[in-house]
Amino acid sequence: MNMVECNTYNYKEVFTMSTCSKYTEEILYKSHSLGIAEDVFSLSKELRENDKTLDFDCAIEKAYSHLTK
C-alpha cells in the first residue's frame, strides 16, 4: 500500500496520506503520550526482521497492541 496518494484537485497535484498511514500516525501519537514510543519502534523493527511480509504500518500496529495489552 502506498503511504502517499496523489490526487488532482483544481488541476494541481495534491498528496494525501492513506487511511492506513493516518491510523499509524494516531498509534504513534498515543504511544508517545504513553511514553512507549521507542519500545513500539524497537518491537516493530524486530517484528519486521522476523516476518518479511509485514509492512511498516502493520508492524507498528502489532507492536503497539502487544505493548498495551
C-alpha positions as a printed NumPy array, in Angstrom:
array([[  0.   ,   0.   ,   0.   ],
       [  1.318,   3.442,  -0.848],
       [  1.909,   5.707,   2.095],
       [  1.027,   8.763,  -0.002],
       [ -1.682,   9.046,  -2.592],
       [ -1.621,  11.578,  -5.384],
       [ -4.913,  13.218,  -6.328],
       [ -5.711,  16.006,  -8.749],
       [ -7.67 ,  18.92 ,  -7.327],
       [ -8.255,  22.062,  -9.38 ],
       [ -5.613,  20.882, -11.868],
       [ -2.952,  20.657,  -9.135],
       [ -1.483,  17.524,  -7.663],
       [ -2.41 ,  17.102,  -4.027],
       [ -0.675,  14.493,  -1.89 ],
       [ -2.604,  12.934,   0.971],
       [ -1.751,  10.179,   3.415],
       [ -3.646,   6.942,   3.053],
       [ -6.055,   5.767,   5.746],
       [ -3.524,   3.223,   6.949],
       [ -0.866,   5.918,   7.367],
       [ -3.249,   8.135,   9.308],
       [ -4.04 ,   5.258,  11.672],
       [ -0.318,   4.594,  12.155],
       [  0.225,   8.27 ,  12.92 ],
       [ -2.522,   8.057,  15.538],
       [ -0.93 ,   4.973,  17.108],
       [  2.473,   6.677,  17.236],
       [  0.928,   9.747,  18.842],
       [ -0.75 ,   7.579,  21.505],
       [  2.439,   5.611,  22.136],
       [  4.39 ,   8.833,  22.559],
       [  1.86 ,  10.137,  25.086],
       [  2.158,   6.829,  26.994],
       [  5.952,   7.052,  26.925],
       [  6.377,   3.836,  24.939],
       [  7.219,   5.232,  21.501],
       [ 10.791,   3.888,  21.485],
       [  9.557,   0.478,  22.621],
       [  6.984,   0.441,  19.82 ],
       [  9.638,   1.291,  17.229],
       [ 12.044,  -1.326,  18.587],
       [  9.463,  -4.088,  18.687],
       [  8.111,  -3.187,  15.241],
       [ 11.634,  -3.381,  13.817],
       [ 12.1  ,  -6.809,  15.403],
       [  8.733,  -7.983,  14.054],
       [  9.636,  -6.853,  10.512],
       [ 13.001,  -8.6  ,  10.708],
       [ 11.311, -11.855,  11.752],
       [  8.433, -11.598,   9.261],
       [  9.425, -10.049,   5.932],
       [  5.764,  -9.861,   4.832],
       [  4.931,  -7.179,   7.425],
       [  4.943,  -3.602,   6.255],
       [  5.751,  -0.64 ,   8.5  ],
       [  2.126,   0.166,   9.353],
       [  1.204,  -3.397,  10.258],
       [  4.318,  -3.853,  12.389],
       [  3.621,  -0.627,  14.309],
       [  0.04 ,  -1.724,  14.959],
       [  1.112,  -5.182,  16.182],
       [  3.853,  -3.752,  18.405],
       [  1.505,  -1.203,  19.963],
       [ -1.167,  -3.831,  20.567],
       [  1.349,  -6.167,  22.184],
       [  2.764,  -3.464,  24.46 ],
       [ -0.606,  -2.116,  25.6  ],
       [ -2.236,  -5.44 ,  26.479]])
